Each structure stands twice: as C-alpha cells, then as structure tokens.
C-alpha cells in the first residue's frame, strides 16, 4: 500500500508470483462531502464484470457504510484471495497466472487431472513432437 498525499490517493498492489494487480482509491479535496473514487490500476486474471462488482462493493462500503480505506482494501484482498484460492498452478510453468498472456490454467488432463495453460501446452506439444500430457504421458 502506497499513498500519494499530494494527490489524495491510496494505491494498493496485490502481487501473486510474477504478476501484480493494482487499485487506486482517490479522495476528493472536500472529502467526506464527495464520494470516494475507486479506480482500476491493473486487473489480471479476473473477469471485468467481477472486477467491477468488487469496485462497486468498495465504493459502497466507503461512501455509504462509513468504512475505512484500510478495511475496504482488506475486503478487496479477501475477494482476490477467494478468487484464486484452490486454483492449481500450471504444471509446466508452475504459475497460476501465465506471465505473458495473463491466463489461468484451464486445460485439464483427463488421466492425471492436472491443469495447464493453453500456451504452455501448445509449446510442450511443439517441442516434444507429441500430444501427450507432460506429467503422465497419456494422450491429451
């Protein structure tokens, strides 16, 4: 969490592996007479609709429920934790969020049930010249 007091901003960054998500909370100069503005800095691995719901939830919490900024950021963190809780990392790159295309592992081997990013599997198939699972070697 960083603050820019001259701009009345609080910037929160959530880092997971090599990627980060960012959120900006702006306070008006005449706060609390005007509502708090919550903006997206960087959104990774979360559908836009779900992200907007989180921002609306934070804005409502700050504006209508007398919540503190630190409590609203804790709410945001809990939402992200819950979103990625239990997600398996890709068994090729060992990341939940792919570093280049920011995708989640969605392709599952029917035999070993491990998940992979489509980009990682495509590269695996091309370099190994086989369409087999990198772990159990069964046909994909």
C-alpha positions as a LaTeX table, in Angstrom:
\begin{tabular}{lrrr}
\hline
Residue & $x$ (\AA) & $y$ (\AA) & $z$ (\AA) \\
\hline
Unk1 & 0.00 & 0.00 & 0.00 \\
Unk2 & 1.37 & 3.39 & $-1.04$ \\
Unk3 & $-0.03$ & 6.86 & $-0.58$ \\
Unk4 & 0.33 & 10.00 & $-2.63$ \\
Unk5 & $-0.76$ & 12.64 & $-0.19$ \\
Unk6 & $-0.39$ & 15.49 & $-2.68$ \\
Unk7 & $-2.96$ & 13.76 & $-4.93$ \\
Unk8 & $-5.12$ & 12.37 & $-2.09$ \\
Unk9 & $-4.57$ & 8.84 & $-3.42$ \\
Unk10 & $-4.02$ & 5.42 & $-1.92$ \\
Unk11 & $-2.55$ & 2.81 & $-4.26$ \\
Unk12 & $-2.83$ & $-0.85$ & $-3.31$ \\
Unk13 & $-0.87$ & $-3.55$ & $-5.11$ \\
Unk14 & $-1.59$ & $-7.28$ & $-4.82$ \\
Unk15 & 1.31 & $-9.40$ & $-6.03$ \\
Unk16 & 0.98 & $-13.06$ & $-6.90$ \\
Unk17 & 4.09 & $-14.68$ & $-8.31$ \\
Unk18 & 5.40 & $-12.52$ & $-11.13$ \\
Unk19 & 2.21 & $-10.53$ & $-11.75$ \\
Unk20 & 0.55 & $-7.71$ & $-9.83$ \\
Unk21 & $-2.91$ & $-6.18$ & $-9.60$ \\
Unk22 & $-3.40$ & $-2.57$ & $-8.67$ \\
Unk23 & $-6.22$ & $-0.46$ & $-7.30$ \\
Unk24 & $-6.36$ & 3.31 & $-6.76$ \\
Unk25 & $-8.58$ & 4.96 & $-4.13$ \\
Unk26 & $-8.98$ & 8.72 & $-4.68$ \\
Unk27 & $-10.33$ & 11.11 & $-2.09$ \\
Unk28 & $-11.85$ & 14.41 & $-3.19$ \\
Unk29 & $-10.35$ & 17.61 & $-1.80$ \\
Unk30 & $-13.60$ & 18.18 & 0.09 \\
Unk31 & $-13.87$ & 14.61 & 1.41 \\
Unk32 & $-16.20$ & 13.42 & 3.03 \\
Unk33 & $-18.66$ & 15.71 & 1.22 \\
Unk34 & $-17.91$ & 13.97 & $-2.07$ \\
Unk35 & $-17.77$ & 10.24 & $-2.61$ \\
Unk36 & $-14.57$ & 8.27 & $-2.81$ \\
Unk37 & $-13.49$ & 7.20 & $-6.29$ \\
Unk38 & $-12.12$ & 3.68 & $-6.68$ \\
Unk39 & $-10.28$ & 3.08 & $-9.96$ \\
Unk40 & $-8.67$ & 0.13 & $-11.63$ \\
Unk41 & $-4.93$ & 0.36 & $-11.91$ \\
Unk42 & $-4.19$ & $-3.10$ & $-13.27$ \\
Unk43 & $-6.51$ & $-6.13$ & $-13.45$ \\
Unk44 & $-5.10$ & $-9.59$ & $-14.14$ \\
Unk45 & $-6.85$ & $-12.95$ & $-14.19$ \\
Unk46 & $-10.21$ & $-11.57$ & $-13.04$ \\
Unk47 & $-13.16$ & $-11.10$ & $-15.43$ \\
Unk48 & $-14.08$ & $-7.45$ & $-15.94$ \\
Unk49 & $-17.61$ & $-7.96$ & $-14.60$ \\
Unk50 & $-16.35$ & $-9.45$ & $-11.36$ \\
Unk51 & $-13.74$ & $-6.68$ & $-11.03$ \\
Unk52 & $-16.44$ & $-4.02$ & $-11.47$ \\
Unk53 & $-18.53$ & $-5.69$ & $-8.77$ \\
Unk54 & $-15.58$ & $-5.55$ & $-6.38$ \\
Unk55 & $-15.02$ & $-1.85$ & $-7.14$ \\
Unk56 & $-18.73$ & $-1.11$ & $-6.62$ \\
Unk57 & $-18.64$ & $-3.07$ & $-3.36$ \\
Unk58 & $-15.66$ & $-0.99$ & $-2.16$ \\
Unk59 & $-17.21$ & 2.31 & $-3.26$ \\
Unk60 & $-20.46$ & 1.48 & $-1.46$ \\
Unk61 & $-18.57$ & 0.39 & 1.65 \\
Unk62 & $-16.55$ & 3.63 & 1.72 \\
Unk63 & $-19.36$ & 6.02 & 0.79 \\
Unk64 & $-22.48$ & 4.59 & 2.41 \\
Unk65 & $-21.30$ & 2.37 & 5.24 \\
Unk66 & $-18.71$ & 4.68 & 6.82 \\
Unk67 & $-15.95$ & 2.17 & 6.10 \\
Unk68 & $-12.27$ & 2.99 & 6.32 \\
Unk69 & $-9.89$ & 2.77 & 3.39 \\
Unk70 & $-7.82$ & 0.07 & 5.09 \\
Unk71 & $-10.97$ & $-2.03$ & 5.70 \\
Unk72 & $-12.06$ & $-1.63$ & 2.07 \\
Unk73 & $-8.60$ & $-2.71$ & 0.87 \\
Unk74 & $-8.81$ & $-5.74$ & 3.18 \\
Unk75 & $-12.17$ & $-6.54$ & 1.55 \\
Unk76 & $-10.55$ & $-6.28$ & $-1.91$ \\
Unk77 & $-7.72$ & $-8.58$ & $-0.80$ \\
Unk78 & $-10.19$ & $-11.14$ & 0.58 \\
Unk79 & $-12.07$ & $-11.10$ & $-2.74$ \\
Unk80 & $-8.85$ & $-11.75$ & $-4.67$ \\
Unk81 & $-7.72$ & $-14.44$ & $-2.23$ \\
Unk82 & $-11.08$ & $-16.18$ & $-2.57$ \\
Unk83 & $-10.95$ & $-15.93$ & $-6.39$ \\
Unk84 & $-7.56$ & $-17.65$ & $-6.61$ \\
Unk85 & $-7.97$ & $-19.98$ & $-3.62$ \\
Unk86 & $-7.65$ & $-23.60$ & $-4.61$ \\
Unk87 & $-6.54$ & $-22.84$ & $-8.16$ \\
Unk88 & $-3.77$ & $-25.17$ & $-9.22$ \\
Unk89 & $-0.68$ & $-23.80$ & $-10.84$ \\
Unk90 & 0.20 & $-24.90$ & $-14.37$ \\
Unk91 & 2.40 & $-27.98$ & $-14.13$ \\
Unk92 & 4.66 & $-26.72$ & $-16.95$ \\
Unk93 & 5.45 & $-23.12$ & $-15.90$ \\
Unk94 & 4.49 & $-23.54$ & $-12.20$ \\
Unk95 & 2.41 & $-20.34$ & $-12.20$ \\
Unk96 & $-1.28$ & $-19.74$ & $-11.62$ \\
Unk97 & $-1.32$ & $-16.69$ & $-13.91$ \\
Unk98 & 0.63 & $-17.01$ & $-17.16$ \\
Unk99 & 3.37 & $-14.40$ & $-17.35$ \\
Unk100 & 2.81 & $-13.30$ & $-20.96$ \\
Unk101 & $-0.93$ & $-13.64$ & $-21.69$ \\
Unk102 & $-2.16$ & $-13.46$ & $-18.04$ \\
Unk103 & $-4.42$ & $-16.51$ & $-18.48$ \\
Unk104 & $-5.39$ & $-19.04$ & $-15.82$ \\
Unk105 & $-4.68$ & $-22.77$ & $-16.30$ \\
Unk106 & $-7.87$ & $-24.15$ & $-17.86$ \\
Unk107 & $-6.91$ & $-27.27$ & $-19.81$ \\
Unk108 & $-7.14$ & $-30.44$ & $-17.72$ \\
Unk109 & $-5.58$ & $-33.83$ & $-18.47$ \\
Unk110 & $-8.30$ & $-36.48$ & $-18.43$ \\
Unk111 & $-5.98$ & $-39.01$ & $-16.78$ \\
Unk112 & $-3.96$ & $-37.21$ & $-14.09$ \\
Unk113 & $-6.40$ & $-34.25$ & $-13.74$ \\
Unk114 & $-3.58$ & $-31.66$ & $-13.67$ \\
Unk115 & $-4.23$ & $-28.26$ & $-15.26$ \\
Unk116 & $-2.18$ & $-26.38$ & $-17.83$ \\
Unk117 & $-2.17$ & $-23.02$ & $-19.61$ \\
Unk118 & $-3.07$ & $-23.45$ & $-23.28$ \\
Unk119 & 0.09 & $-21.55$ & $-24.28$ \\
Unk120 & 2.30 & $-23.84$ & $-22.19$ \\
Unk121 & 0.66 & $-26.97$ & $-23.61$ \\
Unk122 & 0.98 & $-25.69$ & $-27.18$ \\
Unk123 & 4.69 & $-25.08$ & $-26.64$ \\
Unk124 & 5.05 & $-28.51$ & $-24.99$ \\
Unk125 & 3.33 & $-30.25$ & $-27.92$ \\
Unk126 & 5.54 & $-28.42$ & $-30.44$ \\
Unk127 & 8.84 & $-29.06$ & $-28.68$ \\
Unk128 & 8.14 & $-32.70$ & $-27.78$ \\
Unk129 & 6.51 & $-33.51$ & $-31.15$ \\
Unk130 & 3.82 & $-35.41$ & $-29.22$ \\
Unk131 & 0.32 & $-34.64$ & $-27.99$ \\
Unk132 & 0.81 & $-36.23$ & $-24.59$ \\
Unk133 & 0.43 & $-34.91$ & $-21.07$ \\
Unk134 & 3.77 & $-33.60$ & $-19.75$ \\
Unk135 & 3.21 & $-35.47$ & $-16.47$ \\
Unk136 & 1.51 & $-38.80$ & $-17.11$ \\
Unk137 & 2.28 & $-39.07$ & $-20.86$ \\
Unk138 & $-1.27$ & $-40.08$ & $-21.78$ \\
Unk139 & $-2.73$ & $-38.67$ & $-25.00$ \\
Unk140 & $-4.24$ & $-35.25$ & $-24.48$ \\
\hline
\end{tabular}
